[in-house]
């Protein structure tokens, strides 16, 4: 199901957006899936407590930095608005 949700997310993107960030698709997918399945990560991101990622075993600061800056807020917004989180917690 989560793979399908990520595919829907990609389909909502403009082709030029997708092409511009084609090299970061794996990072976007990891962030999308981690955000959808990890309540602690959602809390860290929503509160802006990014230093907590240095000790987070599921999604690290290196993982976060691999996500292009423009997508760091866009993915959480999409997940919160369109993904049924109760299916993944």
PDB file of N, CA, C and O in Angstrom:
ATOM      1  N   UNK A   1       0.819  -1.201   0.000  1.00  0.00           N
ATOM      2  CA  UNK A   1       0.000   0.000   0.000  1.00  0.00           C
ATOM      3  C   UNK A   1       0.858   1.258   0.000  1.00  0.00           C
ATOM      4  O   UNK A   1       0.559   2.222  -0.704  1.00  0.00           O
ATOM      5  N   UNK A   2       1.918   1.241   0.788  1.00  0.00           N
ATOM      6  CA  UNK A   2       2.761   2.428   0.887  1.00  0.00           C
ATOM      7  C   UNK A   2       3.456   2.722  -0.440  1.00  0.00           C
ATOM      8  O   UNK A   2       3.635   3.882  -0.810  1.00  0.00           O
ATOM      9  N   UNK A   3       3.838   1.685  -1.137  1.00  0.00           N
ATOM     10  CA  UNK A   3       4.442   1.859  -2.465  1.00  0.00           C
ATOM     11  C   UNK A   3       3.444   2.526  -3.414  1.00  0.00           C
ATOM     12  O   UNK A   3       3.815   3.397  -4.202  1.00  0.00           O
ATOM     13  N   UNK A   4       2.189   2.117  -3.334  1.00  0.00           N
ATOM     14  CA  UNK A   4       1.144   2.729  -4.159  1.00  0.00           C
ATOM     15  C   UNK A   4       0.963   4.204  -3.817  1.00  0.00           C
ATOM     16  O   UNK A   4       0.787   5.038  -4.706  1.00  0.00           O
ATOM     17  N   UNK A   5       1.006   4.519  -2.536  1.00  0.00           N
ATOM     18  CA  UNK A   5       0.871   5.915  -2.110  1.00  0.00           C
ATOM     19  C   UNK A   5       2.018   6.760  -2.647  1.00  0.00           C
ATOM     20  O   UNK A   5       1.809   7.898  -3.065  1.00  0.00           O
ATOM     21  N   UNK A   6       3.218   6.215  -2.637  1.00  0.00           N
ATOM     22  CA  UNK A   6       4.355   6.956  -3.169  1.00  0.00           C
ATOM     23  C   UNK A   6       4.206   7.157  -4.675  1.00  0.00           C
ATOM     24  O   UNK A   6       4.531   8.226  -5.193  1.00  0.00           O
ATOM     25  N   UNK A   7       3.724   6.151  -5.368  1.00  0.00           N
ATOM     26  CA  UNK A   7       3.504   6.277  -6.808  1.00  0.00           C
ATOM     27  C   UNK A   7       2.461   7.361  -7.109  1.00  0.00           C
ATOM     28  O   UNK A   7       2.615   8.118  -8.068  1.00  0.00           O
ATOM     29  N   UNK A   8       1.410   7.438  -6.302  1.00  0.00           N
ATOM     30  CA  UNK A   8       0.405   8.498  -6.468  1.00  0.00           C
ATOM     31  C   UNK A   8       1.045   9.868  -6.277  1.00  0.00           C
ATOM     32  O   UNK A   8       0.750  10.809  -7.014  1.00  0.00           O
ATOM     33  N   UNK A   9       1.926   9.971  -5.279  1.00  0.00           N
ATOM     34  CA  UNK A   9       2.644  11.212  -5.028  1.00  0.00           C
ATOM     35  C   UNK A   9       3.448  11.611  -6.266  1.00  0.00           C
ATOM     36  O   UNK A   9       3.411  12.769  -6.683  1.00  0.00           O
ATOM     37  N   UNK A  10       4.169  10.666  -6.851  1.00  0.00           N
ATOM     38  CA  UNK A  10       4.975  10.961  -8.040  1.00  0.00           C
ATOM     39  C   UNK A  10       4.103  11.385  -9.214  1.00  0.00           C
ATOM     40  O   UNK A  10       4.486  12.252 -10.000  1.00  0.00           O
ATOM     41  N   UNK A  11       2.933  10.774  -9.328  1.00  0.00           N
ATOM     42  CA  UNK A  11       2.035  11.120 -10.430  1.00  0.00           C
ATOM     43  C   UNK A  11       1.490  12.540 -10.308  1.00  0.00           C
ATOM     44  O   UNK A  11       1.109  13.148 -11.308  1.00  0.00           O
ATOM     45  N   UNK A  12       1.453  13.069  -9.086  1.00  0.00           N
ATOM     46  CA  UNK A  12       0.974  14.436  -8.866  1.00  0.00           C
ATOM     47  C   UNK A  12       2.021  15.489  -9.222  1.00  0.00           C
ATOM     48  O   UNK A  12       1.708  16.678  -9.287  1.00  0.00           O
ATOM     49  N   UNK A  13       3.249  15.064  -9.451  1.00  0.00           N
ATOM     50  CA  UNK A  13       4.317  16.012  -9.749  1.00  0.00           C
ATOM     51  C   UNK A  13       4.285  16.417 -11.212  1.00  0.00           C
ATOM     52  O   UNK A  13       3.856  15.653 -12.078  1.00  0.00           O
ATOM     53  N   UNK A  14       4.742  17.618 -11.468  1.00  0.00           N
ATOM     54  CA  UNK A  14       4.913  18.054 -12.850  1.00  0.00           C
ATOM     55  C   UNK A  14       6.112  17.320 -13.437  1.00  0.00           C
ATOM     56  O   UNK A  14       7.080  17.059 -12.724  1.00  0.00           O
ATOM     57  N   UNK A  15       6.066  16.987 -14.707  1.00  0.00           N
ATOM     58  CA  UNK A  15       7.187  16.246 -15.311  1.00  0.00           C
ATOM     59  C   UNK A  15       8.533  16.921 -15.111  1.00  0.00           C
ATOM     60  O   UNK A  15       9.533  16.240 -14.887  1.00  0.00           O
ATOM     61  N   UNK A  16       8.579  18.246 -15.188  1.00  0.00           N
ATOM     62  CA  UNK A  16       9.859  18.938 -15.006  1.00  0.00           C
ATOM     63  C   UNK A  16      10.358  18.844 -13.556  1.00  0.00           C
ATOM     64  O   UNK A  16      11.566  18.823 -13.322  1.00  0.00           O
ATOM     65  N   UNK A  17       9.443  18.788 -12.590  1.00  0.00           N
ATOM     66  CA  UNK A  17       9.850  18.592 -11.195  1.00  0.00           C
ATOM     67  C   UNK A  17      10.478  17.216 -11.013  1.00  0.00           C
ATOM     68  O   UNK A  17      11.514  17.065 -10.365  1.00  0.00           O
ATOM     69  N   UNK A  18       9.840  16.243 -11.587  1.00  0.00           N
ATOM     70  CA  UNK A  18      10.318  14.866 -11.492  1.00  0.00           C
ATOM     71  C   UNK A  18      11.675  14.721 -12.172  1.00  0.00           C
ATOM     72  O   UNK A  18      12.580  14.076 -11.642  1.00  0.00           O
ATOM     73  N   UNK A  19      11.803  15.316 -13.330  1.00  0.00           N
ATOM     74  CA  UNK A  19      13.071  15.246 -14.069  1.00  0.00           C
ATOM     75  C   UNK A  19      14.185  15.974 -13.317  1.00  0.00           C
ATOM     76  O   UNK A  19      15.320  15.499 -13.276  1.00  0.00           O
ATOM     77  N   UNK A  20      13.868  17.113 -12.728  1.00  0.00           N
ATOM     78  CA  UNK A  20      14.859  17.911 -12.018  1.00  0.00           C
ATOM     79  C   UNK A  20      15.425  17.154 -10.815  1.00  0.00           C
ATOM     80  O   UNK A  20      16.595  17.323 -10.473  1.00  0.00           O
ATOM     81  N   UNK A  21      14.612  16.332 -10.179  1.00  0.00           N
ATOM     82  CA  UNK A  21      15.035  15.626  -8.974  1.00  0.00           C
ATOM     83  C   UNK A  21      15.115  14.114  -9.179  1.00  0.00           C
ATOM     84  O   UNK A  21      14.996  13.352  -8.220  1.00  0.00           O
ATOM     85  N   UNK A  22      15.311  13.684 -10.404  1.00  0.00           N
ATOM     86  CA  UNK A  22      15.361  12.253 -10.705  1.00  0.00           C
ATOM     87  C   UNK A  22      16.455  11.540  -9.920  1.00  0.00           C
ATOM     88  O   UNK A  22      16.295  10.378  -9.545  1.00  0.00           O
ATOM     89  N   UNK A  23      17.558  12.226  -9.673  1.00  0.00           N
ATOM     90  CA  UNK A  23      18.661  11.604  -8.931  1.00  0.00           C
ATOM     91  C   UNK A  23      18.350  11.440  -7.450  1.00  0.00           C
ATOM     92  O   UNK A  23      19.070  10.738  -6.740  1.00  0.00           O
ATOM     93  N   UNK A  24      17.291  12.075  -6.981  1.00  0.00           N
ATOM     94  CA  UNK A  24      16.950  12.014  -5.553  1.00  0.00           C
ATOM     95  C   UNK A  24      15.709  11.169  -5.278  1.00  0.00           C
ATOM     96  O   UNK A  24      15.191  11.199  -4.162  1.00  0.00           O
ATOM     97  N   UNK A  25      15.221  10.423  -6.255  1.00  0.00           N
ATOM     98  CA  UNK A  25      13.993   9.646  -6.079  1.00  0.00           C
ATOM     99  C   UNK A  25      14.112   8.665  -4.915  1.00  0.00           C
ATOM    100  O   UNK A  25      13.164   8.503  -4.146  1.00  0.00           O
ATOM    101  N   UNK A  26      15.249   8.019  -4.779  1.00  0.00           N
ATOM    102  CA  UNK A  26      15.425   7.058  -3.677  1.00  0.00           C
ATOM    103  C   UNK A  26      15.337   7.775  -2.337  1.00  0.00           C
ATOM    104  O   UNK A  26      14.706   7.270  -1.408  1.00  0.00           O
ATOM    105  N   UNK A  27      15.960   8.942  -2.223  1.00  0.00           N
ATOM    106  CA  UNK A  27      15.897   9.712  -0.977  1.00  0.00           C
ATOM    107  C   UNK A  27      14.471  10.171  -0.697  1.00  0.00           C
ATOM    108  O   UNK A  27      14.015  10.130   0.445  1.00  0.00           O
ATOM    109  N   UNK A  28      13.773  10.605  -1.733  1.00  0.00           N
ATOM    110  CA  UNK A  28      12.375  11.027  -1.567  1.00  0.00           C
ATOM    111  C   UNK A  28      11.513   9.862  -1.105  1.00  0.00           C
ATOM    112  O   UNK A  28      10.666  10.020  -0.226  1.00  0.00           O
ATOM    113  N   UNK A  29      11.727   8.707  -1.689  1.00  0.00           N
ATOM    114  CA  UNK A  29      10.952   7.518  -1.329  1.00  0.00           C
ATOM    115  C   UNK A  29      11.226   7.104   0.116  1.00  0.00           C
ATOM    116  O   UNK A  29      10.299   6.771   0.854  1.00  0.00           O
ATOM    117  N   UNK A  30      12.484   7.126   0.513  1.00  0.00           N
ATOM    118  CA  UNK A  30      12.834   6.775   1.897  1.00  0.00           C
ATOM    119  C   UNK A  30      12.182   7.733   2.886  1.00  0.00           C
ATOM    120  O   UNK A  30      11.646   7.310   3.910  1.00  0.00           O
ATOM    121  N   UNK A  31      12.231   9.012   2.577  1.00  0.00           N
ATOM    122  CA  UNK A  31      11.629  10.031   3.446  1.00  0.00           C
ATOM    123  C   UNK A  31      10.113   9.843   3.511  1.00  0.00           C
ATOM    124  O   UNK A  31       9.524   9.870   4.592  1.00  0.00           O
ATOM    125  N   UNK A  32       9.494   9.655   2.363  1.00  0.00           N
ATOM    126  CA  UNK A  32       8.052   9.453   2.280  1.00  0.00           C
ATOM    127  C   UNK A  32       7.630   8.273   3.141  1.00  0.00           C
ATOM    128  O   UNK A  32       6.716   8.388   3.958  1.00  0.00           O
ATOM    129  N   UNK A  33       8.291   7.147   2.961  1.00  0.00           N
ATOM    130  CA  UNK A  33       7.931   5.939   3.706  1.00  0.00           C
ATOM    131  C   UNK A  33       8.220   6.077   5.191  1.00  0.00           C
ATOM    132  O   UNK A  33       7.411   5.664   6.022  1.00  0.00           O
ATOM    133  N   UNK A  34       9.354   6.647   5.530  1.00  0.00           N
ATOM    134  CA  UNK A  34       9.688   6.826   6.951  1.00  0.00           C
ATOM    135  C   UNK A  34       8.691   7.767   7.609  1.00  0.00           C
ATOM    136  O   UNK A  34       8.220   7.498   8.714  1.00  0.00           O
ATOM    137  N   UNK A  35       8.368   8.856   6.950  1.00  0.00           N
ATOM    138  CA  UNK A  35       7.427   9.823   7.517  1.00  0.00           C
ATOM    139  C   UNK A  35       6.048   9.202   7.706  1.00  0.00           C
ATOM    140  O   UNK A  35       5.389   9.459   8.713  1.00  0.00           O
ATOM    141  N   UNK A  36       5.609   8.401   6.766  1.00  0.00           N
ATOM    142  CA  UNK A  36       4.277   7.787   6.840  1.00  0.00           C
ATOM    143  C   UNK A  36       4.189   6.714   7.916  1.00  0.00           C
ATOM    144  O   UNK A  36       3.104   6.463   8.440  1.00  0.00           O
ATOM    145  N   UNK A  37       5.294   6.080   8.256  1.00  0.00           N
ATOM    146  CA  UNK A  37       5.241   4.934   9.178  1.00  0.00           C
ATOM    147  C   UNK A  37       5.805   5.207  10.568  1.00  0.00           C
ATOM    148  O   UNK A  37       5.639   4.378  11.463  1.00  0.00           O
ATOM    149  N   UNK A  38       6.453   6.323  10.770  1.00  0.00           N
ATOM    150  CA  UNK A  38       7.160   6.572  12.034  1.00  0.00           C
ATOM    151  C   UNK A  38       6.609   7.815  12.737  1.00  0.00           C
ATOM    152  O   UNK A  38       6.889   8.943  12.331  1.00  0.00           O
ATOM    153  N   UNK A  39       5.837   7.600  13.776  1.00  0.00           N
ATOM    154  CA  UNK A  39       5.260   8.726  14.539  1.00  0.00           C
ATOM    155  C   UNK A  39       6.331   9.619  15.135  1.00  0.00           C
ATOM    156  O   UNK A  39       6.182  10.841  15.161  1.00  0.00           O
ATOM    157  N   UNK A  40       7.403   9.020  15.609  1.00  0.00           N
ATOM    158  CA  UNK A  40       8.481   9.809  16.207  1.00  0.00           C
ATOM    159  C   UNK A  40       9.105  10.738  15.171  1.00  0.00           C
ATOM    160  O   UNK A  40       9.401  11.895  15.468  1.00  0.00           O
ATOM    161  N   UNK A  41       9.300  10.238  13.970  1.00  0.00           N
ATOM    162  CA  UNK A  41       9.855  11.078  12.912  1.00  0.00           C
ATOM    163  C   UNK A  41       8.895  12.221  12.580  1.00  0.00           C
ATOM    164  O   UNK A  41       9.331  13.356  12.388  1.00  0.00           O
ATOM    165  N   UNK A  42       7.619  11.940  12.512  1.00  0.00           N
ATOM    166  CA  UNK A  42       6.645  13.003  12.244  1.00  0.00           C
ATOM    167  C   UNK A  42       6.700  14.072  13.335  1.00  0.00           C
ATOM    168  O   UNK A  42       6.600  15.264  13.044  1.00  0.00           O
ATOM    169  N   UNK A  43       6.858  13.652  14.577  1.00  0.00           N
ATOM    170  CA  UNK A  43       6.959  14.602  15.688  1.00  0.00           C
ATOM    171  C   UNK A  43       8.232  15.446  15.540  1.00  0.00           C
ATOM    172  O   UNK A  43       8.189  16.668  15.680  1.00  0.00           O
ATOM    173  N   UNK A  44       9.347  14.799  15.262  1.00  0.00           N
ATOM    174  CA  UNK A  44      10.627  15.505  15.111  1.00  0.00           C
ATOM    175  C   UNK A  44      10.525  16.558  14.009  1.00  0.00           C
ATOM    176  O   UNK A  44      10.942  17.701  14.193  1.00  0.00           O
ATOM    177  N   UNK A  45       9.974  16.170  12.880  1.00  0.00           N
ATOM    178  CA  UNK A  45       9.857  17.090  11.750  1.00  0.00           C
ATOM    179  C   UNK A  45       8.884  18.215  12.073  1.00  0.00           C
ATOM    180  O   UNK A  45       9.176  19.380  11.803  1.00  0.00           O
ATOM    181  N   UNK A  46       7.739  17.886  12.642  1.00  0.00           N
ATOM    182  CA  UNK A  46       6.728  18.917  12.916  1.00  0.00           C
ATOM    183  C   UNK A  46       7.208  19.935  13.943  1.00  0.00           C
ATOM    184  O   UNK A  46       6.833  21.105  13.875  1.00  0.00           O
ATOM    185  N   UNK A  47       8.021  19.507  14.880  1.00  0.00           N
ATOM    186  CA  UNK A  47       8.528  20.415  15.915  1.00  0.00           C
ATOM    187  C   UNK A  47       9.850  21.075  15.518  1.00  0.00           C
ATOM    188  O   UNK A  47      10.356  21.938  16.236  1.00  0.00           O
ATOM    189  N   UNK A  48      10.403  20.670  14.379  1.00  0.00           N
ATOM    190  CA  UNK A  48      11.661  21.253  13.927  1.00  0.00           C
ATOM    191  C   UNK A  48      12.857  20.850  14.766  1.00  0.00           C
ATOM    192  O   UNK A  48      13.867  21.553  14.792  1.00  0.00           O
ATOM    193  N   UNK A  49      12.749  19.726  15.451  1.00  0.00           N
ATOM    194  CA  UNK A  49      13.824  19.241  16.321  1.00  0.00           C
ATOM    195  C   UNK A  49      14.764  18.328  15.532  1.00  0.00           C
ATOM    196  O   UNK A  49      14.954  17.161  15.874  1.00  0.00           O
ATOM    197  N   UNK A  50      15.339  18.881  14.481  1.00  0.00           N
ATOM    198  CA  UNK A  50      16.121  18.079  13.540  1.00  0.00           C
ATOM    199  C   UNK A  50      17.373  17.464  14.150  1.00  0.00           C
ATOM    200  O   UNK A  50      17.873  16.463  13.638  1.00  0.00           O
ATOM    201  N   UNK A  51      17.890  18.038  15.226  1.00  0.00           N
ATOM    202  CA  UNK A  51      19.067  17.431  15.860  1.00  0.00           C
ATOM    203  C   UNK A  51      18.746  16.041  16.392  1.00  0.00           C
ATOM    204  O   UNK A  51      19.651  15.227  16.573  1.00  0.00           O
ATOM    205  N   UNK A  52      17.472  15.758  16.645  1.00  0.00           N
ATOM    206  CA  UNK A  52      17.057  14.431  17.099  1.00  0.00           C
ATOM    207  C   UNK A  52      17.331  13.359  16.037  1.00  0.00           C
ATOM    208  O   UNK A  52      17.425  12.173  16.353  1.00  0.00           O
ATOM    209  N   UNK A  53      17.457  13.783  14.790  1.00  0.00           N
ATOM    210  CA  UNK A  53      17.743  12.827  13.725  1.00  0.00           C
ATOM    211  C   UNK A  53      19.137  12.223  13.860  1.00  0.00           C
ATOM    212  O   UNK A  53      19.424  11.168  13.295  1.00  0.00           O
ATOM    213  N   UNK A  54      20.006  12.905  14.619  1.00  0.00           N
ATOM    214  CA  UNK A  54      21.356  12.375  14.847  1.00  0.00           C
ATOM    215  C   UNK A  54      21.336  11.078  15.647  1.00  0.00           C
ATOM    216  O   UNK A  54      22.287  10.298  15.591  1.00  0.00           O
ATOM    217  N   UNK A  55      20.257  10.846  16.391  1.00  0.00           N
ATOM    218  CA  UNK A  55      20.157   9.624  17.201  1.00  0.00           C
ATOM    219  C   UNK A  55      18.938   8.781  16.842  1.00  0.00           C
ATOM    220  O   UNK A  55      18.607   7.827  17.547  1.00  0.00           O
ATOM    221  N   UNK A  56      18.279   9.132  15.754  1.00  0.00           N
ATOM    222  CA  UNK A  56      17.113   8.379  15.316  1.00  0.00           C
ATOM    223  C   UNK A  56      17.580   7.182  14.486  1.00  0.00           C
ATOM    224  O   UNK A  56      18.238   7.369  13.462  1.00  0.00           O
ATOM    225  N   UNK A  57      17.256   5.970  14.903  1.00  0.00           N
ATOM    226  CA  UNK A  57      17.750   4.793  14.173  1.00  0.00           C
ATOM    227  C   UNK A  57      17.025   4.520  12.854  1.00  0.00           C
ATOM    228  O   UNK A  57      17.561   3.816  11.999  1.00  0.00           O
ATOM    229  N   UNK A  58      15.831   5.059  12.676  1.00  0.00           N
ATOM    230  CA  UNK A  58      15.034   4.744  11.487  1.00  0.00           C
ATOM    231  C   UNK A  58      15.246   5.711  10.325  1.00  0.00           C
ATOM    232  O   UNK A  58      15.134   5.318   9.164  1.00  0.00           O
ATOM    233  N   UNK A  59      15.545   6.950  10.625  1.00  0.00           N
ATOM    234  CA  UNK A  59      15.754   7.967   9.605  1.00  0.00           C
ATOM    235  C   UNK A  59      16.729   8.967  10.177  1.00  0.00           C
ATOM    236  O   UNK A  59      16.398   9.712  11.100  1.00  0.00           O
ATOM    237  N   UNK A  60      17.931   8.986   9.632  1.00  0.00           N
ATOM    238  CA  UNK A  60      19.027   9.760  10.212  1.00  0.00           C
ATOM    239  C   UNK A  60      19.160  11.148   9.587  1.00  0.00           C
ATOM    240  O   UNK A  60      18.474  11.483   8.621  1.00  0.00           O
ATOM    241  N   UNK A  61      20.047  11.933  10.157  1.00  0.00           N
ATOM    242  CA  UNK A  61      20.332  13.253   9.600  1.00  0.00           C
ATOM    243  C   UNK A  61      20.889  13.119   8.183  1.00  0.00           C
ATOM    244  O   UNK A  61      20.581  13.939   7.318  1.00  0.00           O
ATOM    245  N   UNK A  62      21.702  12.099   7.940  1.00  0.00           N
ATOM    246  CA  UNK A  62      22.231  11.873   6.586  1.00  0.00           C
ATOM    247  C   UNK A  62      21.094  11.580   5.609  1.00  0.00           C
ATOM    248  O   UNK A  62      21.113  12.049   4.471  1.00  0.00           O
ATOM    249  N   UNK A  63      20.108  10.808   6.052  1.00  0.00           N
ATOM    250  CA  UNK A  63      18.937  10.526   5.213  1.00  0.00           C
ATOM    251  C   UNK A  63      18.187  11.818   4.893  1.00  0.00           C
ATOM    252  O   UNK A  63      17.778  12.050   3.756  1.00  0.00           O
ATOM    253  N   UNK A  64      18.017  12.652   5.917  1.00  0.00           N
ATOM    254  CA  UNK A  64      17.293  13.914   5.768  1.00  0.00           C
ATOM    255  C   UNK A  64      18.030  14.847   4.806  1.00  0.00           C
ATOM    256  O   UNK A  64      17.406  15.482   3.956  1.00  0.00           O
ATOM    257  N   UNK A  65      19.343  14.928   4.938  1.00  0.00           N
ATOM    258  CA  UNK A  65      20.130  15.810   4.070  1.00  0.00           C
ATOM    259  C   UNK A  65      20.145  15.327   2.621  1.00  0.00           C
ATOM    260  O   UNK A  65      20.384  16.118   1.708  1.00  0.00           O
ATOM    261  N   UNK A  66      19.893  14.045   2.403  1.00  0.00           N
ATOM    262  CA  UNK A  66      19.841  13.506   1.040  1.00  0.00           C
ATOM    263  C   UNK A  66      18.580  13.955   0.303  1.00  0.00           C
ATOM    264  O   UNK A  66      18.518  13.891  -0.924  1.00  0.00           O
ATOM    265  N   UNK A  67      17.583  14.406   1.051  1.00  0.00           N
ATOM    266  CA  UNK A  67      16.329  14.889   0.470  1.00  0.00           C
ATOM    267  C   UNK A  67      16.531  16.351   0.057  1.00  0.00           C
ATOM    268  O   UNK A  67      16.916  17.174   0.888  1.00  0.00           O
ATOM    269  N   UNK A  68      16.278  16.683  -1.203  1.00  0.00           N
ATOM    270  CA  UNK A  68      16.414  18.080  -1.621  1.00  0.00           C
ATOM    271  C   UNK A  68      15.574  18.999  -0.721  1.00  0.00           C
ATOM    272  O   UNK A  68      14.454  18.657  -0.344  1.00  0.00           O
ATOM    273  N   UNK A  69      16.119  20.141  -0.391  1.00  0.00           N
ATOM    274  CA  UNK A  69      15.483  21.062   0.559  1.00  0.00           C
ATOM    275  C   UNK A  69      14.038  21.383   0.202  1.00  0.00           C
ATOM    276  O   UNK A  69      13.194  21.498   1.092  1.00  0.00           O
ATOM    277  N   UNK A  70      13.746  21.527  -1.066  1.00  0.00           N
ATOM    278  CA  UNK A  70      12.385  21.874  -1.485  1.00  0.00           C
ATOM    279  C   UNK A  70      11.363  20.804  -1.119  1.00  0.00           C
ATOM    280  O   UNK A  70      10.170  21.092  -1.038  1.00  0.00           O
ATOM    281  N   UNK A  71      11.812  19.587  -0.900  1.00  0.00           N
ATOM    282  CA  UNK A  71      10.917  18.473  -0.636  1.00  0.00           C
ATOM    283  C   UNK A  71      10.773  18.162   0.846  1.00  0.00           C
ATOM    284  O   UNK A  71       9.917  17.360   1.217  1.00  0.00           O
ATOM    285  N   UNK A  72      11.563  18.757   1.682  1.00  0.00           N
ATOM    286  CA  UNK A  72      11.559  18.442   3.114  1.00  0.00           C
ATOM    287  C   UNK A  72      10.267  18.837   3.798  1.00  0.00           C
ATOM    288  O   UNK A  72       9.900  18.236   4.807  1.00  0.00           O
ATOM    289  N   UNK A  73       9.570  19.831   3.277  1.00  0.00           N
ATOM    290  CA  UNK A  73       8.254  20.211   3.815  1.00  0.00           C
ATOM    291  C   UNK A  73       7.129  19.694   2.934  1.00  0.00           C
ATOM    292  O   UNK A  73       6.026  19.415   3.403  1.00  0.00           O
ATOM    293  N   UNK A  74       7.427  19.576   1.672  1.00  0.00           N
ATOM    294  CA  UNK A  74       6.387  19.164   0.723  1.00  0.00           C
ATOM    295  C   UNK A  74       5.918  17.733   0.969  1.00  0.00           C
ATOM    296  O   UNK A  74       4.720  17.456   0.901  1.00  0.00           O
ATOM    297  N   UNK A  75       6.839  16.831   1.253  1.00  0.00           N
ATOM    298  CA  UNK A  75       6.458  15.436   1.504  1.00  0.00           C
ATOM    299  C   UNK A  75       5.607  15.313   2.763  1.00  0.00           C
ATOM    300  O   UNK A  75       4.561  14.666   2.711  1.00  0.00           O
ATOM    301  N   UNK A  76       6.005  15.901   3.892  1.00  0.00           N
ATOM    302  CA  UNK A  76       5.124  15.813   5.069  1.00  0.00           C
ATOM    303  C   UNK A  76       3.734  16.392   4.817  1.00  0.00           C
ATOM    304  O   UNK A  76       2.739  15.832   5.276  1.00  0.00           O
ATOM    305  N   UNK A  77       3.661  17.497   4.100  1.00  0.00           N
ATOM    306  CA  UNK A  77       2.352  18.077   3.797  1.00  0.00           C
ATOM    307  C   UNK A  77       1.509  17.113   2.968  1.00  0.00           C
ATOM    308  O   UNK A  77       0.322  16.930   3.238  1.00  0.00           O
ATOM    309  N   UNK A  78       2.118  16.504   1.969  1.00  0.00           N
ATOM    310  CA  UNK A  78       1.392  15.560   1.133  1.00  0.00           C
ATOM    311  C   UNK A  78       0.922  14.370   1.961  1.00  0.00           C
ATOM    312  O   UNK A  78      -0.244  13.980   1.887  1.00  0.00           O
ATOM    313  N   UNK A  79       1.819  13.797   2.743  1.00  0.00           N
ATOM    314  CA  UNK A  79       1.479  12.614   3.543  1.00  0.00           C
ATOM    315  C   UNK A  79       0.334  12.941   4.507  1.00  0.00           C
ATOM    316  O   UNK A  79      -0.612  12.164   4.632  1.00  0.00           O
ATOM    317  N   UNK A  80       0.417  14.070   5.175  1.00  0.00           N
ATOM    318  CA  UNK A  80      -0.628  14.445   6.128  1.00  0.00           C
ATOM    319  C   UNK A  80      -1.979  14.648   5.450  1.00  0.00           C
ATOM    320  O   UNK A  80      -3.022  14.348   6.031  1.00  0.00           O
ATOM    321  N   UNK A  81      -1.958  15.158   4.219  1.00  0.00           N
ATOM    322  CA  UNK A  81      -3.206  15.465   3.522  1.00  0.00           C
ATOM    323  C   UNK A  81      -3.801  14.305   2.733  1.00  0.00           C
ATOM    324  O   UNK A  81      -5.016  14.242   2.548  1.00  0.00           O
ATOM    325  N   UNK A  82      -2.952  13.383   2.265  1.00  0.00           N
ATOM    326  CA  UNK A  82      -3.449  12.383   1.328  1.00  0.00           C
ATOM    327  C   UNK A  82      -3.215  10.925   1.701  1.00  0.00           C
ATOM    328  O   UNK A  82      -3.798  10.033   1.085  1.00  0.00           O
ATOM    329  N   UNK A  83      -2.390  10.671   2.675  1.00  0.00           N
ATOM    330  CA  UNK A  83      -2.068   9.284   3.028  1.00  0.00           C
ATOM    331  C   UNK A  83      -2.798   8.912   4.307  1.00  0.00           C
ATOM    332  O   UNK A  83      -2.697   9.631   5.302  1.00  0.00           O
ATOM    333  N   UNK A  84      -3.534   7.802   4.305  1.00  0.00           N
ATOM    334  CA  UNK A  84      -4.234   7.366   5.526  1.00  0.00           C
ATOM    335  C   UNK A  84      -3.234   6.786   6.529  1.00  0.00           C
ATOM    336  O   UNK A  84      -2.948   5.589   6.513  1.00  0.00           O
ATOM    337  N   UNK A  85      -2.713   7.640   7.389  1.00  0.00           N
ATOM    338  CA  UNK A  85      -1.651   7.243   8.310  1.00  0.00           C
ATOM    339  C   UNK A  85      -2.049   6.111   9.247  1.00  0.00           C
ATOM    340  O   UNK A  85      -1.189   5.335   9.666  1.00  0.00           O
ATOM    341  N   UNK A  86      -3.322   5.998   9.583  1.00  0.00           N
ATOM    342  CA  UNK A  86      -3.748   4.935  10.484  1.00  0.00           C
ATOM    343  C   UNK A  86      -3.489   3.538   9.902  1.00  0.00           C
ATOM    344  O   UNK A  86      -3.475   2.554  10.642  1.00  0.00           O
ATOM    345  N   UNK A  87      -3.287   3.447   8.588  1.00  0.00           N
ATOM    346  CA  UNK A  87      -2.969   2.160   7.980  1.00  0.00           C
ATOM    347  C   UNK A  87      -1.509   1.752   8.174  1.00  0.00           C
ATOM    348  O   UNK A  87      -1.159   0.585   7.994  1.00  0.00           O
ATOM    349  N   UNK A  88      -0.665   2.704   8.538  1.00  0.00           N
ATOM    350  CA  UNK A  88       0.773   2.449   8.568  1.00  0.00           C
ATOM    351  C   UNK A  88       1.409   2.554   9.940  1.00  0.00           C
ATOM    352  O   UNK A  88       2.608   2.310  10.069  1.00  0.00           O
ATOM    353  N   UNK A  89       0.661   2.904  10.957  1.00  0.00           N
ATOM    354  CA  UNK A  89       1.219   3.029  12.309  1.00  0.00           C
ATOM    355  C   UNK A  89       1.056   1.752  13.098  1.00  0.00           C
ATOM    356  O   UNK A  89       1.470   1.684  14.255  1.00  0.00           O
TER     357      UNK A  89
END
